[in-house]
Every structure is written in structure tokens, then in C-alpha cells.
Amino acid sequence: MIKEDNYKVFALLSNYLNHAPDFIDEEEIDDLIQTGVSHEYAFGVILAAAFGLDIVDKADEKEFFYNYFNKMIHKLDANDYYNNPYYKNIKIPAINIGNSELKYEKYKPFEGFVCNDIIQTKAGRQIPQIGFFDAEFKFPAILENDRIWMTITPNEIETMREPVDKAFGSVLTFGLGLGYYVYMVSEKDNVEGITVVESNEDVIDLFKKYILPQFKNAHKIKIIKADAFEYAQKHMAKGKYDFAFTDLWHDVSDGIDMYLKMKTYEKRSPDTVFTYWIEKSILCYL
């Protein structure tokens, strides 16, 4: 039954996030919180109704709501992210290079989005983490062919906390993006240098020209244009890296195969500590 509930909540949320993430209306939220409930509870009740769940008269659907929604939905504080060192110190210009575009995107008030790794309970329930703001929130993004590809959202910040905290010595990272991970790690005194492997020349050009010059510790960073898996196979062991972080995928759906492939190269560098973006979520799916 728990496995069926897991499938159910993921199917419902996938449809919502992919097709109508801005479905929740501010006026509806305001009406509900006047009754004394929290923003999170109001958000969850409206979402449950949209999913067709009857959490008043049907005991099984009420239980489903309390097992998942209470631990799943979070009202986030924009200041917690705007005060992040990258957000405070790095300014993103609106620039186009090739098929890549650098700009700020935004979440609307009460627009839902994934905000952290999946939580797995002792009972085996897998609970996605959905966040929202009560006001517009802007975040840096790279678009490729008008599709959002790389971002620095609350989800990236939360899911990179552990790989940032654990990084030390000589660091290798697969995937550049907007340089959030590279920036945060470069600020650490116990990190000597960071080697970045990135295959997209447009992304490298955008980063080198408009973002890297703003880094206080830019001297620590070396960028190699190469395919991540080819580099891992042929060159990683020679680098004798202390710590490696892989961030090559957009989400779990396109990340599982790449995650499994990269894991096969770990044995080539037995002294390296390996970490992977959204690994907890990938393991839940696996």
C-alpha cells in the first residue's frame, strides 16, 4: 500500500509541476488562512482538492493527505536565499551566446516547485519536497534553445549544501552551470583548487566572461572543456583528486542512467570521495 501511495503522490505532483505549477491562487490562500490555518496547510488543501482528493469524507484519502502533504509542502523565506553568498555577491547580466541565454527567471507568488531531495521515512514513504514563496522570487538561469537548462534556485542551494560542506583539498566537479557549486567551494579555506569539466562551450564562455571575474578566489578554478565520462575514464585517476562532485543532469528522470554510469568509474580513484547531485532522490527512484 505504501508503494502504491508513493506512486500516486509522484504521479499527481508530476502532472501539477509540469502543467500548472502556478495553479494556486493567492486569494484562495488568503481566504483559508483567515480561518487560522498555516500557509502550508492552505496550500495543501487547495492542491488536494485540485487532485480530486476528498480529505473530509473519505478516510483513506484523508490518511493519504496527512501522510504526505503535511511533510511535503513548505513556505520559504526569500531572504534566506537572497542572503546566500552567491546571490549577494554575483550579479547576472542578460546575455546571449550561441544557443545559450543568461538571464533571471522568476517564480510567481504561490507557484510550486521542487525545493529539496525526497525524504524517505522509516516506513518507506517517499515524500517529495515542494516549496513556494508568497511573493515573486527571481533566480539566475541559463536557457538553451529557450528551454531552462541550468538554474540556481532554492532546490539547487538546498541539495548542494552537503557536497559543499564536505568538499576539501583538490576538488573535481563534472558540470559547470552558473558556477554556484564552484563559487561556494572556492570560498572554503580547506579547498586548494577546483577542476571543472564542462562540455558546453557556450556555457564556458558565458561563465568565463561574465561570472568568473566576480569570484574572489577565481585563481583556484581550472576549467577543462571535455566530455565528463571520457574525462572520468581517461584522466580522473591521474588528477589524484580528494573530492569529486557530479552535477550533469536536469532532474532524476534524465539523471539515473548518467549517475549509474559515473558510479562505475569510482573504482579508478579509490582515494577520492565521490558525491552526486540529488543522489538521495535518485536512490529513491532506483
Secondary structure by P-SEA (a helix, b strand, c coil): caaaaaaaaaaaaaaaaacccccccaaaaaaaacccccaaaaaaaaaaaaacccccccaaaaaaaaaccccccccccaaaaaacccccccccccccccccccbbbbbccccccccccccccccbbbbbbbbbbccbbbbbbccccccccccccaaaaaaaaaaaaacccbbbbcccccaaaaaaaaacccccbbbbbbccaaaaaaaaccccccccccccbbbbbccaaaaaacccccccccbbbbcccccccccaaaaaaaaaaccccccbbbbbcaaaaaaaac
